[in-house]
Amino acid sequence: MNDPIRGPWIPTYSGRCFYIFDPRPEEVLIADIAHAHSLDNRWASHTRWSFVVGQHCVLASFHGPEIGALDRLLHDAPEAYLRDLSRWVKEDPRFAAYRETEKHIAEVVAEAFDLDPNFWTSESTRRIDRGMAIAERDLLFPQYPEGSKERPLFEFHPVIRSWSHIEAEIAFLVRFGELTGRSVEQELRAALDAFAGTGQLLGAHPARLMVELALLIARASRSADARIAAEQARQAFWLMLGIETSGQMKGSNVP
């Protein structure tokens, strides 16, 4: 699909047009990023089970200090419009045009969410991203070519499970709300409604509803009991996904 002025565009989950070579901040929506990330498998889908970009980004946000957590959550945002691509392929000189387009989209994402323009390539973000990639390799590739292995940069929970697509989408939205203080009620309801329409129920579904209800109660009341209920629901939600809410993923050891 092509526009004579703004160039090619893709339809997004929210029903908008996203112009790949002429993106604008108002066209970048967290709902679109969360949904696209929840369906985009990492490692070109050659892993032994599904491991989507959304799960990678949420886990990355829990590694390292709270400062920079939003950067790590959104560091792959351009891939919501360009799809995940191997780092080694992207770094090849033949993909220079891709890298330039990726950089332009990242700058627009930064403007949309009030981030530093280099949020996705900062030293701390790259370190966590690279460390997680190595850990994912060991977890998801039982027959990875030995000669190309890099040493792990930090410990990764050895029994973490694969999240479903809806779990990854809801977790991404919840984490974004936590880190920004922005309401994601509308996005959560839309995602849950769309999921309910499929007639499916997955293990973490009650926890997602619990979190949403607790957040609504916390906004409607200033009582201590409501805040306690919201925090308890939040902890239960993340624990069902294998994450402790002390700032790090369960089992991780990142300075």
N, C-alpha and C positions, 0 to 999 in steps of 0.2 A: 504494500500500500504506500502510495507516494503523494505528497502534496507539492504543487508546483513552486511554492515559496519556501516552506520549511523542510522539505525533503521527506524521506521515508519515515513511517511511523508504525508502531505496533499497538494493538488494542490491549489495555490492561484489565486486570480483574475488576477494578472499580468502574469500568465502562468508559474510560477516557482514552484519548490518543496520546501516546508518548513518542515524541519526535527524537529519534536516536541522535541526530546530529544538530538538533536545535532544542535541547531540553530546557525547561523553565522550572523554577522552584515550586510554583503553584501546581505543577503537574506531578510532583513527587509526593506520593501518599504512603504513609506507613502501612496501611492495609495492603497495598499492592506489593510492597517489599516483603512483608511477612508472608503473604500468600505465595508469591513466586519462590521465595527461599524454601518454603515448606515442600515444594514439589520438585526442586532441583537437586538431584543427587550429586554429591561430590565424587571426585576421582573418576569421572567419566562413566559412572555407574558400574565400575568393575570390582566393587567391594563385595565381600561375602554376604552382606545384607545392606539394606538401604540406610544410607547416612546422608541426610540432606544438609544443604547450606544453612538452613535455619537453625538446626541443632548445633552445628559447628559454631555459629555466631553467638548463640545464647551461652554455650559452654565457654567460649572465649571471653565473654563479658564477666564471667565469674572467676576467671583466672587473673591473678595479679591484683593490684590496688583498685579501690573503688574509683579513684581518679583515672579517667581514661576508659572506664567500663562502657560508656555509651559509644565511644569511638570503636571499641572492639565489637560491640553489637552490630554496628552499621558498617564495618570496614569492607564488607563485600556487597554493599548496596548497589553498585553499578551492575553486578551480576544478576540483579532482579530484572534487568532489561537486556543484558548481553549474554546471560547464562554463564555458568561456571566453566572455566577453562584451565587446563593444567598450567601451572606456573612456568614450567619449562617451555611450553608452547608459546605462552604470552611473551616470554623474554627473548624469543627468537627474533632476529632483525626483520624477518618476513612478516611479523605481526606488529610492526610499528604503528600502523594505522589503527589497529585495535587498541593498543595502549593509549594512544592519543584520545580516542573516543571514550575509553574507560576513565581517563583522567578528567575529561570535560564533564562527564556525568557525575563523577565524584565531587567536583567543585560545585555543581548545582545542588547535589544532595547536602553538602555542607551548608550552603546558603539556606536551604529549606529547613534545616534543623539547627541552625545557629552553631555550627561546628567550625573548628579551624579547617581551612582548606586542605591541610595536609593530615587530617585526622586518620585517614586510612593507610597512610604510609609512614607514620611516625615510628621511631625506633622501638618504642615499647609495644606498639600494636604489631609491628612486624615480628618482633621476638615471640610474642604469644602465638601469633598466627603460625609461624614456622614451627614452633615447638609442638603445637597441637597437630599440625600436619604429620610430623614424625610419629607422634603418639598414635594418631589415627592409622597410619601405615601399619604399625605393629599390631594394632587391634583388628584391622579390617582386611589385611592381606596375609593370609597364612603362607602364601608361596611368593612373596615379594622377592625380586631378584637380589640376591645377597650382595653382590658387588657394588650396588648403588645405595646401600643403606647408610643413613646418617645416624649418629648417636642421639638418643633422646635428650631433650633439654630440660624436661621436668617429668615428674611422675604423673601418670594418667590413670584414672580408676579402671582397673582391669576387667571389671564385669559390667560396665555401663551398657545398657541395652539400646537398641535402635528405637527412636521415637517414631510414632505414626505421623503421617502428614498433618493431621489436625492438631496433634500434640505440639508439633514444632511450630505451627502457625500461632496457636494460642499462647505458647510459652514466649514466643518472640514479642507478641503484643503486650503481654503482661510485663515482661522485662523492660520494654520500652517505656511503659507507664511508670514503672518503679524508678527508672533512672532519670526521667525527665519531669515527673510530676504532672504530666499531661493526662487528661482523661482519655482512656481508650475504650470506654463503655460502648460507644457506637460500633467500633470495629469488632469488639468481642462479641456483641450480640449478632452482628451480621455473620461472623464466622461460625458461631454456634448454630444459628438458624440454618445456614447453608449445610452444615454438617448433619443437623437433625433431619434435614430434608432427604438425606440419603438413606435413612432408616437404619443407620449403623450406631453402635455404641462401643467405645473402646475403654480400656481400663481406667484411664485418668479422667474420663468425662465427668463423673461426680465431683472430682476435685476442682475442675475448671468452673463448674457451676457454683461451687462453694466459694471460690475466690471472687467471682463476679458479685455474688450476693453480699459477701463481706465488704467489698469495696463500695457497693451502693449504700450499705448501712453506715459505713464510716463517713461517707460524704453527707448523709442525711442527719447524722447526730454527732455531737461533740462529746458524748459521754465516754467515760473510760472503758466501760464494758464493750462498746461498739469498736473502739480501737483495738482492744485486746482480741476480740473475735476476728477482726480483719487480719491481725498479725498471725493468729493461730491458723487461719485459713491459708494465708500466704505460705507459711512454713509447710503445711500439709501438701500444698500444691507442688512446691519445689521438691520435697522429699519423694513424692511419687515419681518424679522424673530423675531421681538419683542425685539431687543437688541439695546441699545444706545451705541455709541462708546466712551463714556467718561471713560470706564474701568470697568463699572459694568452693569449688565443686568438691563433693565428698570424695576423699581419697587423694586429692591433689596436693601437691607440695610445691608451690610457686612463691618465690621470694617477692 
